[in-house]
Amino acid sequence: MRHLLILAILVIAMGLLPIFASNYTLRLGTMFAMYAVLAQSWNIIGGFAGYPSFSTAAFFGLGAYTGAILQTQGVPMPIAWISACLVVTIFAACLGIAILHLKGHYFAIASLVVAEVLLEITTSWTDLTGGGMGINLPILRISIEAQASLFYWSMLLLALLALGLNFWVSKSRIGFALRCIRQNEDASAMVGINTTFFKVVGFALSAVLVGGAGAMYASWVFYIEPPDVYSVLTSVKPIVMALLGGAGTVFGPIIGAAIFLTMEEFVWRSFLSIHAAVLGLIIVGLIFFLPHGILGLLSDIKKKSIRKRGSSPGVEE
Amino acid sequence: MLTAQILLNGIVLGGLYACIAVGFSLVWGVLNVINILHGSFVVLGSYIAYFAYTYLGIHPYLSVPLSGIILFFVGFAIQRGVINRVIAAPVLTTLVLTFGLELIVNNAMIIGFSADYLSINLQNPLGSKLIGGLVLPLDRLVAMLLAIILTVILYYILARSRIGRAIVAVRMDAEAAALMGVEVKKIYAITFGIGAFMAGAAGSLLSLVFPISPLNGTEFLGIAFVVCVLGGLGSISGAIIGGLALGAIQSFGALWFGPEHGLTIAFALLILLLIFKPTGIMGRKGYE
């Protein structure tokens, strides 16, 4: 109930933003929604199933290029976005079948390298993708303000879909199966969970909205190039956000995305030349001081205070 | 003749790749940590060689121990101070942590040395020799031989010395090793240090072959990934065979597909291997 209340306040605040805010704030709002999509999507495979996936950049880049290429061919923007979701989902399902039998570091490396291979293919396939020159997308014939709020609303809708997807997965059989896999994959298989099937489904679900976010991003910024959309940081940031908020929880990734964006924006503005190092410091600090994320920290504090109140004097715990 | 020449170039490159990968493989095998910093360690080694040559006139062959020892202490300190605290955490934690450290080190290098490409121009290069129609690039050949010698020395250290046996014991079963009186955390730090030593030494040797820039770190890390998976994780012979194989494959790949696709071919190969034969060519073996 309390969660729903927080959510309602958040949605109303986000809804009022375009009325009062400047374009800059609206841009930040769009970034926040995009980060929330990426972090929540990663949460399905990385948080619920515990698979260290570094393939967000691959899905994001593939979605961005699918959307961009379709749009330059004259396909209307919304259809290009939906097609990007479909293409990326199919790609993720095939990739999942191929690499989800790997565990631990092997899976991490395989998922990390996929983005590099896609980057190289995209750069080399000049006829289709424009190669290293990148792609210019068709300009929208509406005012700058209208564009800003259009992409804001679209991205926010995607973020709400991502939240709904997380909520649904966590309540459904899929979420149950993925949590079992995180705890002990062999035991899950033993009690009759079709682990391969659920892992592939989880992986595909973690990709579908990332593909959409990539395509929206491409339409939003009008110009994409391979190193921009396939950057390894696109894979790492969602992980950091999810860990920051609390991986494997429904609301953790959103909270993490908000905190991360605030820090990133501050760092970008104040220390441009060392922003990578500051990001590194944030990561190191996160792992040492917040190993279970903010939500983990809150529940620890709650548990402690309950224990304090519950234990009567003279009784050893 | 062309084929033989390309094979030779590939093998020369492959020996250096083996030297890059062997330290990475050791750390992965013993600590179960993927050290994303490894590529930057190699680059740091190259910078040490560059400065030693430019300001002190020390030939890169001779700066190998210097880079190695400096990097050993860097690695030892990082492991002791930072990574050891979360060594038992899940894969994701150590992976993200070393990634964060890599961002810091790489950013520091870009600020300290700038991202411009530097290269060492030897005053008296050995040049190249024509034998039986094959061009032997002598500078590189010696670098490759030194790399292989270092790798073999590491093999003997692990197989014969007290500390080496302790490392192998920790790799096999850390708890049992602790019960036998091995200080596991110290061994972890030493192993990480040795991994960094090999990276630094490789960096010194590579300064003769590749231009030096912080931006190259990713490529060296990628090479270490591929060699480890190709040769099989955790064995030194695997790293040598994987390195030589990757060198040869890249050289032929450059011939058939163009030199700019070298790393792509390696990565595509990596994914195929992970899908079909994740244990690598040599299978899974220890450090014996």
Interface residues (C-beta under 8 A of the other chain):
Chain A: G46 G50 P52 A98 I99 L102 G104 H105 Y106 A108 I109 A110 V113 V114 E116 V117 E120 I121 S124 V232 V236 I239 V240 L243 S273 I274 H275 A276 A277 L279 G280 L281 I282 I283 V284 I287 F288 P291
Chain B: W28 N32 I34 V82 R85 V86 A89 P90 V91 L92 T93 L95 V96 L97 F99 G100 L101 E102 L103 I104 N106 N107 A108 I111 T218 G222 F225 V229 H261 L263 T264 F267 A268 L270 I271 L274 I275 P278
